């Protein structure tokens, strides 16, 4: 292999591309040619964390929504594109190849699909259109200061008072809470319960009195995550998914959805492109080729295999072991790519920020150790 990295070119074919029909690919490429401005692409290239700059995200979401493509995996009857797995992969990779702004919307990717699957008709009518229009931005309220990686060890209190719950406690590591209009959260509604028992899964408006958000600045300089405090916050008991006391069931379903899409093949392609650009700027393009051959070639093979399995529909979000395997492979590969990028361009502020940002990838949505335990249990290990 020479020093260039062919996967950085928009026209590069992948295992998924052959499964998306030619007419669809032509339609996607024409849309991107028309809608993706250089300004938006520049915002995509500058992204080091999980989401591009807010203004670029709003503009790109608006363009996608106008085309009916903001929610690729949602059914058409709920306002989504209704695309196949292969079509979603092709679009994801095409956007990555052109540096489209990175959208990591919890509304579209996680809570929206859960509301479609388990919400009431009234909740679907209220929340889904608002998510598509960009009126509702969601954040996830699961982690807490004393819970660590044990999601069920939470203590945020939800005390029933008439038609409401009153929330007291805090959440930690809440991504993009500073921008969110709503939070989906788990709270303990039965004081004597432990673990996954006695929980309620609530949909809470972030402007309710008693909610305070405090950003957490990371080593990469970003403040994507936050602490969120609840001081006697009243929220309707009707704004919940599932039964009172059985919120753990809804939470497990949501986490399966989240783990299957929080590190996508498109996100990995973006990291590869960024590493290549950094190597070129540092005069290390030949070294990038050598690193690709000797350092990450095996991981690239795993990435292509992951993409092929997803394109064939062999990875289903309904399977907890499959989503754990997907999450493990994708996040560890993401870290490997950014390590190569930093080695080749150690003085690049972008490479440094990208490297630091991906350190959290094997922690969020469950640590790698947690997912290896899930896989061990799935194959019968004690």
C-alpha positions in Angstrom: 0.0 0.0 0.0 1.2 3.5 -0.7 0.9 6.4 1.7 -2.6 7.4 0.7 -5.6 5.9 2.5 -8.3 5.1 -0.1 -11.1 4.9 2.4 -10.9 8.7 2.7 -12.4 9.2 -0.8 -16.1 9.7 -1.1 -16.5 7.3 -4.0 -14.8 4.4 -2.2 -17.1 1.3 -2.2 -17.6 -0.7 1.0 -19.2 -4.0 1.9 -22.4 -2.2 2.6 -22.6 -0.3 -0.7 -23.4 -3.3 -2.9 -26.5 -3.9 -0.8 -27.9 -0.4 -1.3 -29.3 -0.3 -4.8 -27.9 2.1 -7.4 -30.9 4.4 -7.6 -30.7 5.0 -3.9 -27.0 5.7 -4.0 -27.5 8.2 -6.8 -30.3 9.9 -4.9 -28.1 10.2 -1.8 -25.1 11.6 -3.6 -27.3 14.1 -5.4 -28.8 15.3 -2.2 -25.4 15.7 -0.5 -24.0 17.6 -3.5 -26.9 20.0 -3.2 -27.4 20.3 0.6 -23.9 19.9 2.1 -22.2 23.3 1.9 -18.5 23.8 2.5 -19.4 25.6 5.7 -21.2 22.6 7.0 -18.4 20.2 5.9 -15.9 22.4 7.7 -17.9 22.1 10.9 -17.9 18.3 10.4 -14.1 18.2 9.9 -13.6 20.3 13.0 -15.6 17.9 15.3 -13.5 16.1 17.9 -16.3 15.0 20.2 -19.6 13.3 19.7 -21.4 16.2 18.1 -20.6 19.1 15.8 -21.1 22.8 16.7 -24.8 23.6 17.6 -25.4 26.0 14.7 -24.1 23.4 12.1 -26.2 20.7 13.8 -29.3 22.8 13.5 -28.8 23.7 9.9 -28.0 20.1 8.9 -30.9 18.7 10.9 -33.2 21.1 9.1 -32.0 20.1 5.7 -32.4 16.4 6.6 -35.8 16.9 8.0 -37.0 18.8 4.9 -35.9 15.8 2.8 -37.5 13.3 5.2 -34.2 11.8 6.1 -33.6 13.0 9.7 -34.7 9.7 11.2 -33.4 7.0 8.8 -34.4 4.0 11.0 -37.9 5.2 12.0 -40.9 3.7 10.3 -42.5 5.9 7.6 -45.8 6.0 9.6 -44.0 7.8 12.4 -42.2 10.3 10.1 -39.1 8.3 9.5 -37.4 7.3 6.2 -38.0 3.6 6.8 -34.7 2.7 5.2 -33.2 -0.8 5.2 -30.0 -1.5 7.2 -27.9 -1.3 4.0 -29.4 2.0 3.0 -28.7 3.5 6.5 -25.1 2.3 6.3 -24.6 3.8 2.9 -26.0 7.1 3.9 -23.9 7.1 7.1 -20.8 6.4 5.2 -21.5 8.9 2.5 -22.0 11.6 5.1 -18.8 10.6 6.8 -16.9 10.7 3.5 -18.0 14.3 2.9 -17.6 15.5 6.5 -21.2 16.2 7.1 -21.9 17.7 10.6 -22.0 14.9 13.2 -25.5 14.6 14.7 -25.7 12.4 17.9 -29.3 13.2 18.7 -30.7 11.1 21.6 -34.1 12.0 20.4 -33.7 10.3 17.0 -31.3 7.5 18.0 -32.6 6.3 21.4 -35.7 7.7 23.1 -37.6 8.1 19.8 -37.2 4.4 18.9 -38.2 3.5 22.5 -41.3 5.6 22.3 -42.2 4.0 19.0 -41.8 0.6 20.4 -43.3 1.0 23.9 -44.8 4.5 24.2 -48.5 5.2 24.3 -50.3 6.6 21.2 -50.6 9.9 23.0 -46.8 9.9 23.7 -46.1 9.1 20.1 -48.3 11.9 18.9 -46.8 14.4 21.3 -43.1 13.6 21.3 -42.2 12.1 17.9 -43.1 15.1 15.6 -41.4 17.5 18.0 -38.2 15.4 17.8 -38.3 15.4 14.0 -38.8 19.2 13.9 -35.9 19.8 16.3 -38.2 21.3 18.9 -37.2 18.7 21.5 -33.6 17.9 22.3 -33.1 15.0 24.7 -30.5 13.9 27.2 -30.2 10.7 29.2 -30.4 10.8 33.0 -29.0 7.4 34.1 -25.6 7.6 35.7 -25.3 8.9 39.3 -22.4 9.9 41.5 -22.4 6.7 43.6 -23.5 4.2 41.0 -20.3 3.8 38.9 -20.9 1.2 36.1 -23.8 -0.4 38.0 -26.7 1.4 36.4 -29.3 -0.2 38.7 -27.6 1.2 41.8 -29.2 4.6 41.5 -30.8 6.6 44.2 -32.6 9.6 42.6 -35.9 9.6 44.5 -39.3 9.8 42.8 -41.8 10.3 45.5 -45.5 10.0 44.4 -47.7 13.1 45.2 -51.1 12.9 43.6 -50.7 12.9 39.8 -47.0 13.8 40.0 -43.7 12.4 41.0 -41.4 14.7 43.0 -37.7 14.2 42.1 -34.8 14.7 44.5 -31.2 13.8 43.8 -28.7 14.2 41.0 -27.5 12.7 37.8 -23.9 12.6 36.5 -22.1 12.5 33.1 -25.3 13.7 31.4 -24.2 14.4 27.8 -25.5 17.7 26.2 -27.8 18.4 29.1 -26.9 22.1 28.7 -28.7 22.1 25.3 -31.6 19.7 26.1 -35.2 20.5 26.4 -36.1 17.1 27.9 -34.5 14.3 29.8 -35.4 10.6 30.0 -34.4 9.2 33.3 -34.5 6.4 35.8 -35.6 7.1 39.4 -36.3 5.0 42.4 -40.0 5.2 43.2 -40.1 2.4 45.9 -37.8 3.6 48.8 -37.0 0.1 50.1 -36.2 -1.4 46.7 -32.7 -2.3 45.4 -31.2 -3.0 42.1 -33.5 -3.0 39.1 -36.6 -3.3 41.2 -38.8 -0.3 42.2 -37.7 2.0 39.4 -39.7 4.3 37.1 -38.7 5.5 33.6 -39.7 9.2 33.3 -39.8 11.8 30.5 -39.0 15.1 32.1 -39.0 18.7 30.8 -35.7 20.4 31.6 -37.2 23.8 32.3 -39.2 22.5 35.3 -38.5 24.5 38.5 -35.8 22.9 40.7 -33.5 21.5 37.9 -29.9 22.9 37.7 -27.2 21.9 35.2 -23.5 22.2 35.9 -21.1 21.5 33.0 -18.1 19.2 33.5 -15.0 20.2 31.5 -13.0 17.3 30.1 -9.2 17.0 29.5 -9.8 17.6 25.8 -11.3 21.0 26.6 -14.9 20.1 25.8 -17.8 20.2 28.2 -20.1 17.7 26.6 -21.2 16.1 29.9 -22.8 17.6 33.0 -24.1 17.2 36.5 -27.8 17.7 36.8 -29.5 18.4 40.2 -33.1 17.8 41.1 -34.5 19.8 44.1 -38.1 18.9 44.6 -38.9 18.8 40.9 -42.5 18.0 40.1 -43.2 16.0 36.9 -46.4 14.2 35.8 -46.5 10.5 36.6 -48.2 10.0 33.2 -45.0 11.0 31.5 -43.4 7.7 31.8 -42.5 4.6 29.7 -43.9 1.4 31.1 -45.3 0.6 34.5 -44.4 2.3 37.7 -41.9 0.1 39.5 -40.8 -1.6 36.3 -38.7 1.1 34.7 -35.7 -1.2 34.5 -37.4 -3.1 31.7 -37.7 0.1 29.6 -34.1 1.1 30.5 -32.6 -2.2 29.3 -34.5 -1.9 26.0 -33.2 1.6 25.6 -29.6 0.7 26.3 -29.7 -2.1 23.7 -30.8 0.6 21.2 -28.1 3.0 22.4 -25.3 0.4 22.3 -26.1 -0.5 18.8 -25.6 3.0 17.4 -23.4 5.2 19.6 -20.3 4.3 17.7 -21.3 3.7 14.1 -19.2 2.7 11.1 -19.6 6.3 9.8 -18.0 7.6 13.0 -15.1 5.2 12.6 -14.6 6.4 9.0 -14.5 10.0 10.2 -11.8 9.0 12.6 -9.8 7.3 9.8 -10.1 10.4 7.6 -9.0 12.7 10.4 -6.0 10.5 11.2 -5.0 10.6 7.5 -5.4 14.4 7.3 -3.3 14.8 10.4 -0.6 12.6 8.9 -0.5 14.6 5.7 -0.4 17.9 7.5 2.5 16.6 9.7 4.4 15.3 6.6 3.8 11.7 7.8 1.6 10.4 5.0 4.0 7.5 4.2 4.1 6.7 7.9 0.3 6.6 8.0 0.5 4.0 5.3 2.9 1.9 7.3 0.9 2.3 10.5 -2.2 1.2 8.6 -0.3 -1.9 7.5 1.4 -2.8 10.7 -0.6 -1.2 13.5 -4.3 -1.2 12.6 -4.7 -3.4 9.6 -6.2 -6.2 11.7 -8.6 -3.7 13.3 -9.6 -2.4 9.8 -10.4 -5.9 8.8 -12.6 -6.2 11.9 -14.3 -2.9 11.0 -15.1 -4.1 7.5 -16.5 -7.3 9.0 -18.6 -5.3 11.4 -19.9 -3.2 8.5 -20.7 -6.3 6.4 -22.6 -8.0 9.3 -24.6 -4.8 9.9 -25.4 -4.5 6.1 -26.6 -8.1 6.1 -28.9 -7.5 9.1 -27.0 -10.0 11.2 -26.7 -7.5 14.1 -30.1 -6.9 15.7 -30.8 -4.4 18.4 -33.1 -6.9 20.1 -30.1 -9.1 21.1 -28.2 -7.9 24.2 -25.1 -10.0 23.5 -24.9 -8.8 19.9 -25.1 -5.2 20.9 -22.4 -5.7 23.5 -20.1 -7.3 20.9 -20.9 -4.4 18.5 -20.2 -1.8 21.2 -16.9 -3.4 22.3 -15.5 -3.8 18.8 -16.5 -0.3 17.6 -15.4 1.7 20.6 -12.0 -0.1 20.9 -11.4 0.3 17.2 -12.3 4.0 17.5 -9.6 4.4 20.2 -7.0 2.5 18.2 -7.6 4.8 15.2 -7.2 8.0 17.3 -4.0 6.5 18.9 -2.5 6.2 15.5 -3.6 9.7 14.6 -1.9 11.1 17.7 1.3 9.1 17.2 1.7 10.5 13.7 0.8 14.1 14.5 1.6 14.5 18.3 1.7 18.3 18.0 -1.7 18.6 16.4 -4.3 20.1 18.7 -7.0 18.3 16.8 -5.3 14.9 17.1 -4.9 15.5 20.8 -8.5 16.5 21.3 -9.7 13.5 19.2 -7.5 11.1 21.2 -8.7 12.4 24.6 -12.3 12.5 23.5 -12.3 8.8 22.6 -10.9 7.7 26.0 -14.5 7.8 27.2 -15.7 5.6 24.4 -15.1 2.3 26.3 -16.8 3.7 29.4 -20.1 5.3 28.2 -23.0 3.0 27.6 -21.3 0.5 29.9 -17.6 -0.2 30.3 -15.8 -2.8 28.2 -15.6 -5.0 31.3 -19.3 -4.9 31.8 -19.9 -5.9 28.2 -17.4 -8.7 28.4 -19.3 -10.0 31.4 -22.5 -9.9 29.4 -20.9 -11.9 26.5 -19.4 -14.4 29.0 -22.8 -15.1 30.5 -24.3 -15.4 27.0 -21.9 -18.3 26.2 -22.4 -20.0 29.6 -19.3 -18.9 31.5 -19.8 -18.9 35.3 
